[in-house]
Amino acid sequence: MVIVFGAFGAARMGAIEEIGLGLAVAVMIDATIVRCLLVPATMTLLGRWNWWAPAPLKRLHARIGLREHPLPEPPAPPLPAPRTPAEAGVAAQPEAGVAAQPEAGVAAQAGTAAAEGDLASVSP
């Protein structure tokens, strides 16, 4: 519409130019300021009052019964087949009651440093 009214504004007749320019500016203001700023702000301020209806219209709506119905829940996707730890690439867990062994390298270093009397090289 703005392009058409802009074409009217480019006409060589004074009255058509004025109408075309006025309509192009009006459409631009309506599309930007009114519909993007004022309408959402007003609807936020009014809240539930936005959906007010006259009494006869409410009765007609109640009698006809136009309502939104919730959609049924989609079926759940099937679960993947269970995998064994070997298929998943997980190392076997130690049995319950068996203490985990410390790394041999760290224990050996601590023992060597303590035997030599150099406690500064032992990390806490």
Backbone atoms as SQL, in Angstrom:
CREATE TABLE atoms (id INTEGER PRIMARY KEY, chain TEXT, resi INTEGER, resn TEXT, atom TEXT, x REAL, y REAL, z REAL);
INSERT INTO atoms VALUES
  (1, 'A', 1, 'MET', 'N', 0.825, -1.185, 0.000),
  (2, 'A', 1, 'MET', 'CA', 0.000, 0.000, 0.000),
  (3, 'A', 1, 'MET', 'C', 0.873, 1.254, 0.000),
  (4, 'A', 2, 'VAL', 'N', 1.959, 1.198, 0.738),
  (5, 'A', 2, 'VAL', 'CA', 2.835, 2.365, 0.790),
  (6, 'A', 2, 'VAL', 'C', 3.393, 2.670, -0.594),
  (7, 'A', 3, 'ILE', 'N', 3.714, 1.618, -1.351),
  (8, 'A', 3, 'ILE', 'CA', 4.271, 1.828, -2.697),
  (9, 'A', 3, 'ILE', 'C', 3.224, 2.462, -3.608),
  (10, 'A', 4, 'VAL', 'N', 1.987, 1.968, -3.517),
  (11, 'A', 4, 'VAL', 'CA', 0.917, 2.528, -4.356),
  (12, 'A', 4, 'VAL', 'C', 0.668, 3.981, -3.975),
  (13, 'A', 5, 'PHE', 'N', 0.573, 4.246, -2.659),
  (14, 'A', 5, 'PHE', 'CA', 0.328, 5.626, -2.240),
  (15, 'A', 5, 'PHE', 'C', 1.528, 6.503, -2.549),
  (16, 'A', 6, 'GLY', 'N', 2.731, 5.931, -2.505),
  (17, 'A', 6, 'GLY', 'CA', 3.922, 6.681, -2.907),
  (18, 'A', 6, 'GLY', 'C', 3.875, 7.033, -4.395),
  (19, 'A', 7, 'ALA', 'N', 3.343, 6.124, -5.198),
  (20, 'A', 7, 'ALA', 'CA', 3.184, 6.425, -6.629),
  (21, 'A', 7, 'ALA', 'C', 2.186, 7.558, -6.827),
  (22, 'A', 8, 'PHE', 'N', 1.131, 7.569, -6.016),
  (23, 'A', 8, 'PHE', 'CA', 0.196, 8.699, -6.086),
  (24, 'A', 8, 'PHE', 'C', 0.915, 9.994, -5.733),
  (25, 'A', 9, 'GLY', 'N', 1.823, 9.902, -4.751),
  (26, 'A', 9, 'GLY', 'CA', 2.565, 11.092, -4.346),
  (27, 'A', 9, 'GLY', 'C', 3.495, 11.598, -5.430),
  (28, 'A', 10, 'ALA', 'N', 3.894, 10.713, -6.342),
  (29, 'A', 10, 'ALA', 'CA', 4.775, 11.127, -7.438),
  (30, 'A', 10, 'ALA', 'C', 4.004, 11.642, -8.643),
  (31, 'A', 11, 'ALA', 'N', 2.690, 11.681, -8.519),
  (32, 'A', 11, 'ALA', 'CA', 1.867, 12.164, -9.640),
  (33, 'A', 11, 'ALA', 'C', 2.113, 13.659, -9.847),
  (34, 'A', 12, 'ARG', 'N', 1.675, 14.147, -11.010),
  (35, 'A', 12, 'ARG', 'CA', 1.902, 15.554, -11.347),
  (36, 'A', 12, 'ARG', 'C', 0.688, 16.431, -11.023),
  (37, 'A', 13, 'MET', 'N', -0.295, 15.835, -10.332),
  (38, 'A', 13, 'MET', 'CA', -1.491, 16.607, -9.981),
  (39, 'A', 13, 'MET', 'C', -1.447, 16.879, -8.477),
  (40, 'A', 14, 'GLY', 'N', -1.670, 18.115, -8.095),
  (41, 'A', 14, 'GLY', 'CA', -1.511, 18.544, -6.713),
  (42, 'A', 14, 'GLY', 'C', -2.382, 17.783, -5.723),
  (43, 'A', 15, 'ALA', 'N', -3.655, 17.592, -6.044),
  (44, 'A', 15, 'ALA', 'CA', -4.569, 16.930, -5.109),
  (45, 'A', 15, 'ALA', 'C', -4.193, 15.459, -4.948),
  (46, 'A', 16, 'ILE', 'N', -3.823, 14.795, -6.016),
  (47, 'A', 16, 'ILE', 'CA', -3.441, 13.374, -5.965),
  (48, 'A', 16, 'ILE', 'C', -2.144, 13.225, -5.172),
  (49, 'A', 17, 'GLU', 'N', -1.209, 14.138, -5.365),
  (50, 'A', 17, 'GLU', 'CA', 0.050, 14.090, -4.608),
  (51, 'A', 17, 'GLU', 'C', -0.208, 14.197, -3.107),
  (52, 'A', 18, 'GLU', 'N', -1.075, 15.127, -2.715),
  (53, 'A', 18, 'GLU', 'CA', -1.371, 15.314, -1.296),
  (54, 'A', 18, 'GLU', 'C', -2.043, 14.076, -0.698),
  (55, 'A', 19, 'ILE', 'N', -3.012, 13.532, -1.417),
  (56, 'A', 19, 'ILE', 'CA', -3.709, 12.331, -0.921),
  (57, 'A', 19, 'ILE', 'C', -2.735, 11.160, -0.833),
  (58, 'A', 20, 'GLY', 'N', -1.916, 10.969, -1.875),
  (59, 'A', 20, 'GLY', 'CA', -0.964, 9.861, -1.885),
  (60, 'A', 20, 'GLY', 'C', 0.061, 9.967, -0.765),
  (61, 'A', 21, 'LEU', 'N', 0.616, 11.148, -0.566),
  (62, 'A', 21, 'LEU', 'CA', 1.590, 11.348, 0.493),
  (63, 'A', 21, 'LEU', 'C', 0.955, 11.161, 1.866),
  (64, 'A', 22, 'GLY', 'N', -0.231, 11.701, 2.058),
  (65, 'A', 22, 'GLY', 'CA', -0.934, 11.562, 3.341),
  (66, 'A', 22, 'GLY', 'C', -1.260, 10.115, 3.659),
  (67, 'A', 23, 'LEU', 'N', -1.753, 9.371, 2.667),
  (68, 'A', 23, 'LEU', 'CA', -2.079, 7.965, 2.898),
  (69, 'A', 23, 'LEU', 'C', -0.823, 7.121, 3.142),
  (70, 'A', 24, 'ALA', 'N', 0.264, 7.398, 2.430),
  (71, 'A', 24, 'ALA', 'CA', 1.507, 6.646, 2.635),
  (72, 'A', 24, 'ALA', 'C', 2.050, 6.866, 4.045),
  (73, 'A', 25, 'VAL', 'N', 2.017, 8.111, 4.518),
  (74, 'A', 25, 'VAL', 'CA', 2.485, 8.401, 5.876),
  (75, 'A', 25, 'VAL', 'C', 1.557, 7.750, 6.899),
  (76, 'A', 26, 'ALA', 'N', 0.242, 7.790, 6.671),
  (77, 'A', 26, 'ALA', 'CA', -0.720, 7.192, 7.597),
  (78, 'A', 26, 'ALA', 'C', -0.524, 5.679, 7.701),
  (79, 'A', 27, 'VAL', 'N', -0.283, 5.012, 6.585),
  (80, 'A', 27, 'VAL', 'CA', -0.071, 3.561, 6.611),
  (81, 'A', 27, 'VAL', 'C', 1.232, 3.233, 7.323),
  (82, 'A', 28, 'MET', 'N', 2.277, 3.993, 7.099),
  (83, 'A', 28, 'MET', 'CA', 3.548, 3.746, 7.780),
  (84, 'A', 28, 'MET', 'C', 3.417, 3.939, 9.295),
  (85, 'A', 29, 'ILE', 'N', 2.717, 4.989, 9.715),
  (86, 'A', 29, 'ILE', 'CA', 2.516, 5.224, 11.149),
  (87, 'A', 29, 'ILE', 'C', 1.671, 4.106, 11.749),
  (88, 'A', 30, 'ASP', 'N', 0.618, 3.707, 11.038),
  (89, 'A', 30, 'ASP', 'CA', -0.248, 2.637, 11.548),
  (90, 'A', 30, 'ASP', 'C', 0.518, 1.328, 11.668),
  (91, 'A', 31, 'ALA', 'N', 1.328, 1.005, 10.684),
  (92, 'A', 31, 'ALA', 'CA', 2.039, -0.276, 10.678),
  (93, 'A', 31, 'ALA', 'C', 3.159, -0.313, 11.716),
  (94, 'A', 32, 'THR', 'N', 3.767, 0.807, 12.001),
  (95, 'A', 32, 'THR', 'CA', 4.904, 0.788, 12.928),
  (96, 'A', 32, 'THR', 'C', 4.489, 1.173, 14.338),
  (97, 'A', 33, 'ILE', 'N', 4.078, 2.402, 14.533),
  (98, 'A', 33, 'ILE', 'CA', 3.825, 2.905, 15.888),
  (99, 'A', 33, 'ILE', 'C', 2.584, 2.276, 16.500),
  (100, 'A', 34, 'VAL', 'N', 1.481, 2.269, 15.788),
  (101, 'A', 34, 'VAL', 'CA', 0.227, 1.788, 16.371),
  (102, 'A', 34, 'VAL', 'C', 0.256, 0.285, 16.589),
  (103, 'A', 35, 'ARG', 'N', 0.556, -0.484, 15.556),
  (104, 'A', 35, 'ARG', 'CA', 0.462, -1.943, 15.676),
  (105, 'A', 35, 'ARG', 'C', 1.640, -2.575, 16.393),
  (106, 'A', 36, 'CYS', 'N', 2.793, -1.958, 16.382),
  (107, 'A', 36, 'CYS', 'CA', 3.965, -2.548, 17.047),
  (108, 'A', 36, 'CYS', 'C', 4.158, -2.037, 18.462),
  (109, 'A', 37, 'LEU', 'N', 3.676, -0.849, 18.783),
  (110, 'A', 37, 'LEU', 'CA', 3.907, -0.287, 20.106),
  (111, 'A', 37, 'LEU', 'C', 2.633, -0.089, 20.912),
  (112, 'A', 38, 'LEU', 'N', 1.669, 0.631, 20.364),
  (113, 'A', 38, 'LEU', 'CA', 0.498, 1.007, 21.144),
  (114, 'A', 38, 'LEU', 'C', -0.441, -0.152, 21.440),
  (115, 'A', 39, 'VAL', 'N', -0.718, -0.995, 20.462),
  (116, 'A', 39, 'VAL', 'CA', -1.649, -2.110, 20.686),
  (117, 'A', 39, 'VAL', 'C', -1.091, -3.103, 21.708),
  (118, 'A', 40, 'PRO', 'N', 0.153, -3.585, 21.594),
  (119, 'A', 40, 'PRO', 'CA', 0.647, -4.495, 22.632),
  (120, 'A', 40, 'PRO', 'C', 0.712, -3.849, 24.017),
  (121, 'A', 41, 'ALA', 'N', 1.082, -2.573, 24.090),
  (122, 'A', 41, 'ALA', 'CA', 1.147, -1.904, 25.387),
  (123, 'A', 41, 'ALA', 'C', -0.238, -1.775, 25.998),
  (124, 'A', 42, 'THR', 'N', -1.221, -1.420, 25.204),
  (125, 'A', 42, 'THR', 'CA', -2.592, -1.293, 25.703),
  (126, 'A', 42, 'THR', 'C', -3.138, -2.635, 26.143),
  (127, 'A', 43, 'MET', 'N', -2.869, -3.683, 25.377),
  (128, 'A', 43, 'MET', 'CA', -3.350, -5.013, 25.758),
  (129, 'A', 43, 'MET', 'C', -2.691, -5.478, 27.054),
  (130, 'A', 44, 'THR', 'N', -1.435, -5.132, 27.262),
  (131, 'A', 44, 'THR', 'CA', -0.768, -5.493, 28.510),
  (132, 'A', 44, 'THR', 'C', -1.396, -4.753, 29.684),
  (133, 'A', 45, 'LEU', 'N', -1.694, -3.477, 29.503),
  (134, 'A', 45, 'LEU', 'CA', -2.292, -2.697, 30.585),
  (135, 'A', 45, 'LEU', 'C', -3.715, -3.138, 30.906),
  (136, 'A', 46, 'LEU', 'N', -4.504, -3.459, 29.889),
  (137, 'A', 46, 'LEU', 'CA', -5.907, -3.804, 30.120),
  (138, 'A', 46, 'LEU', 'C', -6.085, -5.238, 30.609),
  (139, 'A', 47, 'GLY', 'N', -5.158, -6.122, 30.280),
  (140, 'A', 47, 'GLY', 'CA', -5.239, -7.507, 30.756),
  (141, 'A', 47, 'GLY', 'C', -6.497, -8.212, 30.290),
  (142, 'A', 48, 'ARG', 'N', -7.278, -8.712, 31.260),
  (143, 'A', 48, 'ARG', 'CA', -8.478, -9.488, 30.941),
  (144, 'A', 48, 'ARG', 'C', -9.566, -8.643, 30.270),
  (145, 'A', 49, 'TRP', 'N', -9.556, -7.340, 30.479),
  (146, 'A', 49, 'TRP', 'CA', -10.585, -6.483, 29.871),
  (147, 'A', 49, 'TRP', 'C', -10.491, -6.454, 28.348),
  (148, 'A', 50, 'ASN', 'N', -9.392, -6.903, 27.773),
  (149, 'A', 50, 'ASN', 'CA', -9.293, -6.972, 26.310),
  (150, 'A', 50, 'ASN', 'C', -10.339, -7.887, 25.716),
  (151, 'A', 51, 'TRP', 'N', -10.779, -8.881, 26.485),
  (152, 'A', 51, 'TRP', 'CA', -11.660, -9.908, 25.954),
  (153, 'A', 51, 'TRP', 'C', -13.085, -9.726, 26.443),
  (154, 'A', 52, 'TRP', 'N', -13.468, -8.498, 26.784),
  (155, 'A', 52, 'TRP', 'CA', -14.819, -8.181, 27.194),
  (156, 'A', 52, 'TRP', 'C', -15.751, -8.349, 26.005),
  (157, 'A', 53, 'ALA', 'N', -16.961, -8.861, 26.267),
  (158, 'A', 53, 'ALA', 'CA', -17.959, -9.006, 25.207),
  (159, 'A', 53, 'ALA', 'C', -19.308, -8.540, 25.746),
  (160, 'A', 54, 'PRO', 'N', -20.166, -7.952, 24.906),
  (161, 'A', 54, 'PRO', 'CA', -21.503, -7.553, 25.345),
  (162, 'A', 54, 'PRO', 'C', -22.312, -8.789, 25.767),
  (163, 'A', 55, 'ALA', 'N', -23.314, -8.575, 26.614),
  (164, 'A', 55, 'ALA', 'CA', -24.112, -9.685, 27.156),
  (165, 'A', 55, 'ALA', 'C', -24.743, -10.554, 26.062),
  (166, 'A', 56, 'PRO', 'N', -25.371, -9.979, 25.017),
  (167, 'A', 56, 'PRO', 'CA', -25.956, -10.858, 23.989),
  (168, 'A', 56, 'PRO', 'C', -24.910, -11.724, 23.284),
  (169, 'A', 57, 'LEU', 'N', -23.736, -11.166, 23.073),
  (170, 'A', 57, 'LEU', 'CA', -22.685, -11.929, 22.418),
  (171, 'A', 57, 'LEU', 'C', -22.168, -13.040, 23.325),
  (172, 'A', 58, 'LYS', 'N', -22.100, -12.788, 24.633),
  (173, 'A', 58, 'LYS', 'CA', -21.690, -13.832, 25.583),
  (174, 'A', 58, 'LYS', 'C', -22.697, -14.978, 25.582),
  (175, 'A', 59, 'ARG', 'N', -24.000, -14.631, 25.578),
  (176, 'A', 59, 'ARG', 'CA', -25.033, -15.684, 25.565),
  (177, 'A', 59, 'ARG', 'C', -24.959, -16.498, 24.285),
  (178, 'A', 60, 'LEU', 'N', -24.757, -15.838, 23.166),
  (179, 'A', 60, 'LEU', 'CA', -24.630, -16.552, 21.894),
  (180, 'A', 60, 'LEU', 'C', -23.418, -17.482, 21.925),
  (181, 'A', 61, 'HIS', 'N', -22.338, -17.010, 22.439),
  (182, 'A', 61, 'HIS', 'CA', -21.128, -17.833, 22.525),
  (183, 'A', 61, 'HIS', 'C', -21.351, -19.032, 23.439),
  (184, 'A', 62, 'ALA', 'N', -22.029, -18.809, 24.567),
  (185, 'A', 62, 'ALA', 'CA', -22.302, -19.919, 25.492),
  (186, 'A', 62, 'ALA', 'C', -23.247, -20.940, 24.859),
  (187, 'A', 63, 'ARG', 'N', -24.229, -20.484, 24.081),
  (188, 'A', 63, 'ARG', 'CA', -25.201, -21.403, 23.471),
  (189, 'A', 63, 'ARG', 'C', -24.577, -22.199, 22.335),
  (190, 'A', 64, 'ILE', 'N', -23.788, -21.552, 21.497),
  (191, 'A', 64, 'ILE', 'CA', -23.170, -22.261, 20.377),
  (192, 'A', 64, 'ILE', 'C', -22.066, -23.168, 20.882),
  (193, 'A', 65, 'GLY', 'N', -21.354, -22.729, 21.895),
  (194, 'A', 65, 'GLY', 'CA', -20.349, -23.579, 22.520),
  (195, 'A', 65, 'GLY', 'C', -19.050, -23.684, 21.753),
  (196, 'A', 66, 'LEU', 'N', -18.608, -22.612, 21.181),
  (197, 'A', 66, 'LEU', 'CA', -17.309, -22.648, 20.505),
  (198, 'A', 66, 'LEU', 'C', -16.224, -22.632, 21.570),
  (199, 'A', 67, 'ARG', 'N', -15.506, -23.702, 21.686),
  (200, 'A', 67, 'ARG', 'CA', -14.460, -23.825, 22.685),
  (201, 'A', 67, 'ARG', 'C', -13.216, -24.432, 22.044),
  (202, 'A', 68, 'GLU', 'N', -12.094, -24.169, 22.643),
  (203, 'A', 68, 'GLU', 'CA', -10.871, -24.826, 22.200),
  (204, 'A', 68, 'GLU', 'C', -10.736, -26.125, 22.974),
  (205, 'A', 69, 'HIS', 'N', -10.452, -27.188, 22.270),
  (206, 'A', 69, 'HIS', 'CA', -10.269, -28.486, 22.908),
  (207, 'A', 69, 'HIS', 'C', -8.786, -28.832, 22.881),
  (208, 'A', 70, 'PRO', 'N', -8.259, -29.327, 24.013),
  (209, 'A', 70, 'PRO', 'CA', -6.839, -29.689, 24.015),
  (210, 'A', 70, 'PRO', 'C', -6.575, -30.881, 23.109),
  (211, 'A', 71, 'LEU', 'N', -5.427, -30.869, 22.495),
  (212, 'A', 71, 'LEU', 'CA', -5.039, -31.980, 21.639),
  (213, 'A', 71, 'LEU', 'C', -4.646, -33.176, 22.500),
  (214, 'A', 72, 'PRO', 'N', -4.867, -34.394, 22.003),
  (215, 'A', 72, 'PRO', 'CA', -4.434, -35.557, 22.782),
  (216, 'A', 72, 'PRO', 'C', -2.910, -35.613, 22.850),
  (217, 'A', 73, 'GLU', 'N', -2.417, -36.185, 23.947),
  (218, 'A', 73, 'GLU', 'CA', -0.975, -36.315, 24.127),
  (219, 'A', 73, 'GLU', 'C', -0.409, -37.290, 23.097),
  (220, 'A', 74, 'PRO', 'N', 0.722, -36.938, 22.479),
  (221, 'A', 74, 'PRO', 'CA', 1.337, -37.880, 21.530),
  (222, 'A', 74, 'PRO', 'C', 1.892, -39.081, 22.293),
  (223, 'A', 75, 'PRO', 'N', 1.944, -40.235, 21.640),
  (224, 'A', 75, 'PRO', 'CA', 2.500, -41.413, 22.330),
  (225, 'A', 75, 'PRO', 'C', 3.980, -41.210, 22.631),
  (226, 'A', 76, 'ALA', 'N', 4.413, -41.799, 23.738),
  (227, 'A', 76, 'ALA', 'CA', 5.811, -41.679, 24.141),
  (228, 'A', 76, 'ALA', 'C', 6.698, -42.455, 23.173),
  (229, 'A', 77, 'PRO', 'N', 7.881, -41.948, 22.859),
  (230, 'A', 77, 'PRO', 'CA', 8.774, -42.676, 21.947),
  (231, 'A', 77, 'PRO', 'C', 9.258, -43.956, 22.624),
  (232, 'A', 78, 'PRO', 'N', 9.533, -44.976, 21.842),
  (233, 'A', 78, 'PRO', 'CA', 9.998, -46.227, 22.444),
  (234, 'A', 78, 'PRO', 'C', 11.376, -46.042, 23.078),
  (235, 'A', 79, 'LEU', 'N', 11.608, -46.756, 24.167),
  (236, 'A', 79, 'LEU', 'CA', 12.895, -46.699, 24.847),
  (237, 'A', 79, 'LEU', 'C', 13.927, -47.519, 24.081),
  (238, 'A', 80, 'PRO', 'N', 15.183, -47.081, 24.086),
  (239, 'A', 80, 'PRO', 'CA', 16.214, -47.872, 23.401),
  (240, 'A', 80, 'PRO', 'C', 16.455, -49.177, 24.151),
  (241, 'A', 81, 'ALA', 'N', 16.947, -50.165, 23.422),
  (242, 'A', 81, 'ALA', 'CA', 17.231, -51.468, 24.028),
  (243, 'A', 81, 'ALA', 'C', 18.362, -51.307, 25.042),
  (244, 'A', 82, 'PRO', 'N', 18.284, -51.998, 26.177),
  (245, 'A', 82, 'PRO', 'CA', 19.353, -51.878, 27.173),
  (246, 'A', 82, 'PRO', 'C', 20.654, -52.453, 26.640),
  (247, 'A', 83, 'ARG', 'N', 21.750, -51.830, 27.021),
  (248, 'A', 83, 'ARG', 'CA', 23.060, -52.278, 26.565),
  (249, 'A', 83, 'ARG', 'C', 23.827, -52.821, 27.748),
  (250, 'A', 84, 'THR', 'N', 24.698, -53.781, 27.477),
  (251, 'A', 84, 'THR', 'CA', 25.560, -54.315, 28.526),
  (252, 'A', 84, 'THR', 'C', 26.729, -53.370, 28.721),
  (253, 'A', 85, 'PRO', 'N', 27.407, -53.419, 29.866),
  (254, 'A', 85, 'PRO', 'CA', 28.545, -52.511, 30.072),
  (255, 'A', 85, 'PRO', 'C', 29.640, -52.677, 29.027),
  (256, 'A', 86, 'ALA', 'N', 29.822, -53.888, 28.524),
  (257, 'A', 86, 'ALA', 'CA', 30.858, -54.096, 27.509),
  (258, 'A', 86, 'ALA', 'C', 30.496, -53.382, 26.210),
  (259, 'A', 87, 'GLU', 'N', 29.208, -53.372, 25.845),
  (260, 'A', 87, 'GLU', 'CA', 28.771, -52.688, 24.627),
  (261, 'A', 87, 'GLU', 'C', 28.892, -51.181, 24.782),
  (262, 'A', 88, 'ALA', 'N', 28.669, -50.679, 26.006),
  (263, 'A', 88, 'ALA', 'CA', 28.713, -49.244, 26.244),
  (264, 'A', 88, 'ALA', 'C', 30.135, -48.728, 26.381),
  (265, 'A', 89, 'GLY', 'N', 31.122, -49.618, 26.510),
  (266, 'A', 89, 'GLY', 'CA', 32.508, -49.193, 26.639),
  (267, 'A', 89, 'GLY', 'C', 32.850, -48.777, 28.055),
  (268, 'A', 90, 'VAL', 'N', 32.096, -49.252, 29.041),
  (269, 'A', 90, 'VAL', 'CA', 32.338, -48.909, 30.432),
  (270, 'A', 90, 'VAL', 'C', 33.174, -50.011, 31.057),
  (271, 'A', 91, 'ALA', 'N', 34.203, -49.634, 31.809),
  (272, 'A', 91, 'ALA', 'CA', 35.035, -50.622, 32.491),
  (273, 'A', 91, 'ALA', 'C', 34.233, -51.238, 33.628),
  (274, 'A', 92, 'ALA', 'N', 34.548, -52.466, 33.945),
  (275, 'A', 92, 'ALA', 'CA', 33.836, -53.176, 35.006),
  (276, 'A', 92, 'ALA', 'C', 34.093, -52.485, 36.331),
  (277, 'A', 93, 'GLN', 'N', 33.051, -52.329, 37.156),
  (278, 'A', 93, 'GLN', 'CA', 33.150, -51.697, 38.462),
  (279, 'A', 93, 'GLN', 'C', 33.702, -52.695, 39.469),
  (280, 'A', 94, 'PRO', 'N', 34.497, -52.251, 40.455),
  (281, 'A', 94, 'PRO', 'CA', 34.998, -53.180, 41.471),
  (282, 'A', 94, 'PRO', 'C', 33.837, -53.698, 42.316),
  (283, 'A', 95, 'GLU', 'N', 34.032, -54.867, 42.854),
  (284, 'A', 95, 'GLU', 'CA', 32.985, -55.472, 43.669),
  (285, 'A', 95, 'GLU', 'C', 32.796, -54.661, 44.938),
  (286, 'A', 96, 'ALA', 'N', 31.622, -54.753, 45.528),
  (287, 'A', 96, 'ALA', 'CA', 31.351, -54.050, 46.776),
  (288, 'A', 96, 'ALA', 'C', 32.203, -54.661, 47.873),
  (289, 'A', 97, 'GLY', 'N', 32.790, -53.842, 48.700),
  (290, 'A', 97, 'GLY', 'CA', 33.622, -54.327, 49.794),
  (291, 'A', 97, 'GLY', 'C', 35.093, -54.370, 49.442),
  (292, 'A', 98, 'VAL', 'N', 35.451, -54.216, 48.181),
  (293, 'A', 98, 'VAL', 'CA', 36.853, -54.222, 47.777),
  (294, 'A', 98, 'VAL', 'C', 37.292, -52.773, 47.667),
  (295, 'A', 99, 'ALA', 'N', 38.308, -52.380, 48.398),
  (296, 'A', 99, 'ALA', 'CA', 38.781, -51.002, 48.387),
  (297, 'A', 99, 'ALA', 'C', 39.527, -50.721, 47.089),
  (298, 'A', 100, 'ALA', 'N', 39.400, -49.511, 46.605),
  (299, 'A', 100, 'ALA', 'CA', 40.126, -49.127, 45.398),
  (300, 'A', 100, 'ALA', 'C', 41.607, -48.990, 45.725),
  (301, 'A', 101, 'GLN', 'N', 42.447, -49.437, 44.826),
  (302, 'A', 101, 'GLN', 'CA', 43.894, -49.394, 45.028),
  (303, 'A', 101, 'GLN', 'C', 44.428, -48.052, 44.542),
  (304, 'A', 102, 'PRO', 'N', 45.316, -47.388, 45.299),
  (305, 'A', 102, 'PRO', 'CA', 45.902, -46.134, 44.808),
  (306, 'A', 102, 'PRO', 'C', 46.841, -46.433, 43.651),
  (307, 'A', 103, 'GLU', 'N', 47.084, -45.402, 42.881),
  (308, 'A', 103, 'GLU', 'CA', 47.984, -45.567, 41.746),
  (309, 'A', 103, 'GLU', 'C', 49.382, -45.937, 42.244),
  (310, 'A', 104, 'ALA', 'N', 49.978, -46.870, 41.573),
  (311, 'A', 104, 'ALA', 'CA', 51.286, -47.369, 42.023),
  (312, 'A', 104, 'ALA', 'C', 52.361, -46.303, 41.908),
  (313, 'A', 105, 'GLY', 'N', 52.296, -45.436, 40.883),
  (314, 'A', 105, 'GLY', 'CA', 53.330, -44.435, 40.663),
  (315, 'A', 105, 'GLY', 'C', 53.375, -43.411, 41.779),
  (316, 'A', 106, 'VAL', 'N', 52.237, -42.930, 42.241),
  (317, 'A', 106, 'VAL', 'CA', 52.178, -41.921, 43.289),
  (318, 'A', 106, 'VAL', 'C', 52.658, -42.511, 44.602),
  (319, 'A', 107, 'ALA', 'N', 52.215, -43.740, 44.911),
  (320, 'A', 107, 'ALA', 'CA', 52.632, -44.382, 46.167),
  (321, 'A', 107, 'ALA', 'C', 54.128, -44.639, 46.168),
  (322, 'A', 108, 'ALA', 'N', 54.673, -45.035, 45.049),
  (323, 'A', 108, 'ALA', 'CA', 56.108, -45.322, 44.976),
  (324, 'A', 108, 'ALA', 'C', 56.913, -44.051, 45.144),
  (325, 'A', 109, 'GLN', 'N', 56.458, -42.936, 44.541),
  (326, 'A', 109, 'GLN', 'CA', 57.178, -41.677, 44.678),
  (327, 'A', 109, 'GLN', 'C', 57.171, -41.202, 46.121),
  (328, 'A', 110, 'ALA', 'N', 56.035, -41.310, 46.791),
  (329, 'A', 110, 'ALA', 'CA', 55.939, -40.861, 48.177),
  (330, 'A', 110, 'ALA', 'C', 56.827, -41.705, 49.075),
  (331, 'A', 111, 'GLY', 'N', 56.850, -43.007, 48.818),
  (332, 'A', 111, 'GLY', 'CA', 57.695, -43.878, 49.630),
  (333, 'A', 111, 'GLY', 'C', 59.168, -43.592, 49.433),
  (334, 'A', 112, 'THR', 'N', 59.586, -43.319, 48.218),
  (335, 'A', 112, 'THR', 'CA', 60.983, -43.032, 47.925),
  (336, 'A', 112, 'THR', 'C', 61.391, -41.716, 48.548),
  (337, 'A', 113, 'ALA', 'N', 60.539, -40.698, 48.449),
  (338, 'A', 113, 'ALA', 'CA', 60.876, -39.389, 48.994),
  (339, 'A', 113, 'ALA', 'C', 60.947, -39.448, 50.507),
  (340, 'A', 114, 'ALA', 'N', 60.048, -40.189, 51.146),
  (341, 'A', 114, 'ALA', 'CA', 60.059, -40.288, 52.607),
  (342, 'A', 114, 'ALA', 'C', 61.286, -41.049, 53.074),
  (343, 'A', 115, 'ALA', 'N', 61.698, -42.045, 52.311),
  (344, 'A', 115, 'ALA', 'CA', 62.872, -42.828, 52.692),
  (345, 'A', 115, 'ALA', 'C', 64.125, -41.981, 52.598),
  (346, 'A', 116, 'GLU', 'N', 64.160, -41.039, 51.641),
  (347, 'A', 116, 'GLU', 'CA', 65.341, -40.208, 51.463),
  (348, 'A', 116, 'GLU', 'C', 65.333, -39.013, 52.399),
  (349, 'A', 117, 'GLY', 'N', 64.207, -38.763, 53.069),
  (350, 'A', 117, 'GLY', 'CA', 64.137, -37.646, 53.997),
  (351, 'A', 117, 'GLY', 'C', 63.780, -36.338, 53.324),
  (352, 'A', 118, 'ASP', 'N', 63.412, -36.329, 52.049),
  (353, 'A', 118, 'ASP', 'CA', 63.061, -35.123, 51.315),
  (354, 'A', 118, 'ASP', 'C', 61.542, -35.006, 51.289),
  (355, 'A', 119, 'LEU', 'N', 60.946, -34.443, 52.287),
  (356, 'A', 119, 'LEU', 'CA', 59.493, -34.346, 52.370),
  (357, 'A', 119, 'LEU', 'C', 58.938, -33.211, 51.532),
  (358, 'A', 120, 'ALA', 'N', 59.761, -32.277, 51.055),
  (359, 'A', 120, 'ALA', 'CA', 59.285, -31.161, 50.258),
  (360, 'A', 120, 'ALA', 'C', 58.807, -31.621, 48.885),
  (361, 'A', 121, 'SER', 'N', 59.332, -32.739, 48.380),
  (362, 'A', 121, 'SER', 'CA', 58.943, -33.178, 47.048),
  (363, 'A', 121, 'SER', 'C', 57.658, -34.014, 47.049),
  (364, 'A', 122, 'VAL', 'N', 57.129, -34.298, 48.250),
  (365, 'A', 122, 'VAL', 'CA', 55.896, -35.089, 48.345),
  (366, 'A', 122, 'VAL', 'C', 54.712, -34.142, 48.268),
  (367, 'A', 123, 'SER', 'N', 53.824, -34.393, 47.337),
  (368, 'A', 123, 'SER', 'CA', 52.646, -33.546, 47.222),
  (369, 'A', 123, 'SER', 'C', 51.587, -34.005, 48.204),
  (370, 'A', 124, 'PRO', 'N', 50.825, -33.104, 48.761),
  (371, 'A', 124, 'PRO', 'CA', 49.818, -33.469, 49.754),
  (372, 'A', 124, 'PRO', 'C', 48.671, -34.255, 49.155);
